Amino acid sequence: MTSTPSLPPSITNRERAERGQASTLLGIGANVALVLGKGTAGVLGHSYALIADAIESATDIVSSGIVWLGLRTAAREPDENHPYGHGKAEPLAAILVAGALMGAATFIAYESIQRIQTPHALPARFTLGVLAIIIAIKEALYRRVLRVGQEVDSAAVKADAWHHRADAITSLTAFIGISIALLGGKGYEGADDWAALVACGFIVYNAYHIFRPAFGEIMDEAPEGTWPEDLKALAETVPGVVATEKCFVRKMGFDYFADLHVIVDGSISVSEGHAIAGAVKATIKQAKPAVYNVLVHIEPAE
């Protein structure tokens, strides 16, 4: 759900982007270490589920880099070619992350099916301990990054968090698959490969979870919540405003843009109407710092 950021009103969009970038860099550092650890343990421990987990973490590094770049671009000020700013880069980064997840799921599914059809050794017991540590690290990263994403109201940072959760789910299914293989013994060697295949379903689900809100933002979908009602209520507190009519709100990166129809006394001058429109805009921006601009359309009362 899209909501008003919980950070202090005085914080700038650049500061929001910097907080998001910091959480993303933390994830990149953790994933570099996890790729090396998972890959080594998977090869030595004869576990493709763990190798698949390493592949998923490798895509995390790429996708987190995309998120970092998207946040950096979204924080740039409007210019002549982009009068509404560069905010679309942020949900676009989230969509690219969803695509990376889909690509990883497809590759892992293909390799898992190939290994299911090929006899191989049982995974080593030590891989369970490795996976337990990985699950704890990834779940902690998910919670931390998601909290930052909610605070700065960033689809890309939230997407990065869900990528960590997808990795935790992949590791959990690998843990279950390897446990089944070790308990079952000979004949159950492919259990961890089946686990990797099942994990692909979770990864695809998470990819959709990331893609849907980001795509809605790219398409200027109305944000969830009570934005129109809140802005109309604020406008109606301004002296001279008789009522409000239409109100359209859209989100672009860290910013919200609104188009609002305000009804005033039809006998007042153009200058007075202009002053009321300016007061409405100032009132809304003061109460809702996430609103970058309000286009106020003045209409005469019947």
N, C-alpha and C positions, 0 to 999 in steps of 0.2 A: 504494500500500500504506500502510495506517495503521501508524504506528510511534510509539515514544516520542519526544517532542520532544528535540532535541539541544542545547537551551539549558541553561544551568546550573540545577540543581534549585531554587535560591533565587529564581529569577525568578517573578513573580506572573502571574496570568492577565491582569491589567490591563496589565502591561508587555508581555505577548505581543500583546495587542490593539493597543497603541500602536505596536509594531514593524510589525504588519500594516497599520495605518492609515497609517503614514509611507510605506511602500512603495506603497500605493494612491494617496496624494496625489502622489507622484512620477510615477506613471503618468498621472494626470489632467492634470498640468501638461504632460507630454510630448505627450499626445494633443491637447490644445488647439492646440499649435503645429503638430502634424502635420496636423490637420484643415484648418487655414488654408493650410498649404503644399501639401498634396495637392490640395485643392479648386481653388486658384488655378492650379497647374500643370496639372491635368486640364482645366480650362476653356480655358486659353490654348493647351495642347498638343493639344487635340482628342482626349483619351483618356478614354473612359468607364471603362476598367479602373482608371484613377487616381482618377476621381471616385467609383467604387464603393469604392475603398480608403479614400477620405475618409469615406464614409458609414459604413464598418465602424469607422473610428477614432472617429467621433461616437458610435456605440453603446458603444464602449469607455469614453467619458467617463461615460455614463449608468450602465453596469454597474459601473464602478469606484466611482461614488458610492453605488450599492446595497451594494457590498462594504464600503465605509467605514462606512455606517450599520449594516450587519449586525454588523461587528466591534465597533462602539461599544455596540450593544445586548447582544451576547453577553457582554461584559465586566462587565455590571452584576451586582451581588450578588443572591442569592436574596431574595425578599420573600414576603409573605403569600400573594399570588396565584400566585407562581412559586417554590415551595419547592425545586425542582430547578435553579433558575437560569434564565437566558435564553439558554442555549447553542444552542438550536434556531434562533435567528436567524441563526447563522453558516452552516450548510448551506442554510438557506432562501435566503440571499443568493446562494449559489452556484447554486441552481436558477433563480433569477430571471436570473442572468447567462446561463445556458444558454438560457433563453427569449429573451433579448435577441439572442443570437447567431442563433438560429433565425429570428427576425423579420428581422434584417439580411440573412441568406442568402436568404430568400424575396423580399425587396424587390430585392436585387441581381440575382437570377435573372430576375425579371420584367422589370426594366429592360434587362438584357442581351439577352434574347430580342427585345424591342421594337427595340433598336438593330441587332441582327443583320439584321432585316428592313428596315431603313431605310438607304439609302446615306449615307455621310458621309466626311469628309476623313481622310487618314492622320494618325496621331498624330505630334507633333513629336519630333525626336531628343533634345531636352534632357530629355524626360520619363524617359528611361532613367537619366540621372544622378541625378535626383530620387529615383527608385525605389531605386537602389543605396544611397543614404544612408538612406532609410526602412527598408530591410531590415536594415541594420546596427544602427540605433537600436532597432528593435523586437525584434530577437533579443537584444540586450544587456538590454533591459528584461525580456524573458521570463526570461532566466537569473537576473537579480537578484531579481525578484519570486518566482520559483519557489523560490529558495534560502531566502528569508524564509518562504515558505509551509511549507516542509519543516521549518524550524527551530521555528516556532511551532505546527506541526501544525494548520494551518487549511485546510479545504476551500475556503473563500471566497477566500483569498489565492492558493491554487493555481489556482482557477478564473480569477482575474484574470490570473495568469501565462499560462495557456493562451489567454486572449483576446489577449494580446500576440503569442503564437505564431501564432494565427489571422491576425492582421493582417500578420505577416511573410510567411506563406504566400500571402495575398492579393496582397501586393506582389510576391512572387517570380513568381507566375503572370502578373501584369500585365506584369512585365519581360519574360518569355518571349513573351507575346502581342504586345507592342509591337515586340519584336525581329523576330518573324516578319512583322508587318505592314510594317515598314520594309525588311526584306530582300526581301519578295515584291513590294512596290510596289502598283500599281493592281490591284484585285481582291482584295487581302488586307486591306482596311480593317477588316474585322470581326474580325480575329485577336485584338485585345485584348478585344473583347466576348466572344468565346469563352473567352478566358482568365479573364475575370470570372466567367463561368458555371461554369467548372471550379473556380474558387476557392470557389464556394458549397458544393461537395461537401466540401472540406476544412473549411470553417467548420461544416457540419452534423456532421461527424465529431468535431470538437473540442467542439461543444456536447454531444454524447453523452458524451464523455470527462469533461466537467465534471459533467453531470447524474447519471450512474450512481452514483458514490460518495456524492454529496451526498444523493441520494434514499435510498440505503441507510442513511445516518446518521439521516435523518428517520424512517425505519421501524425504528430501533433494531436494525439489522443488526449482527451480531457483528463487531467490528473484525478485520481481517486480522492475522496474526502469531501470536505464542505467548502472548497475554495470559492466558488461563485457566491454562495450564501454569505460567507465571511466578508468578502470584499464589498458586496452590496450593503451589508449592515454597517460597515465602516463608512461608506460613502454617505449613507443616510444620516450620519451624525454631523455632517458638515452643514453649517448655516446656509440656507438658500436652496438646498436640495429638497425638492418636494417628494420625490420617490426615485426608485431605480427600476430599470427594465432588464434588458439583456446583459449577460455577463459571460464572456468566454475567456477561459484560462488555458494556457499551454505551458509546458515545461521545456526548457532548452538548456541542457547541462545543469549547472547549479542555479540557474535563474528561472523565474516565472514571468510570463508576459500576459497582460490582461487587456481585454477590450470591454469597456463598460459604457452602457447607455444610462445617462443621468437626466431626470426630468426636473425642469426648473420653471419658474413663473415665466410665461411667454411674453410678458410686457417689459422685461428687463432689457438692458442694452447688451450689445455684443460684448463690450468690455466687461460688464458684470458677469455675463455667462462664462467668459474666459477665465475670470478670477475664481469663480466657483469650481471650474474644471481643474485649475491649478491647485486649489485647496484640497479637492478630492484626491488628486494624485499624491500630494504631499502626505496627507493623512494615511493613505493606504501604505505608502512606502515606509513611513515611520513605524507603523504597527506591524507590517510584514516585510522585514528587510530582505527576504528572499525574492520579493517582487522587484524586478529590474526596471520595468516600465509599465505604465498604465495609459492606454489610449482612451480618453474620455470623450464620448459623443454626447453633446448637449441637445435635448429635445424639449419643446415647449409643452407645458401642461395643457390639457384640453380644457 
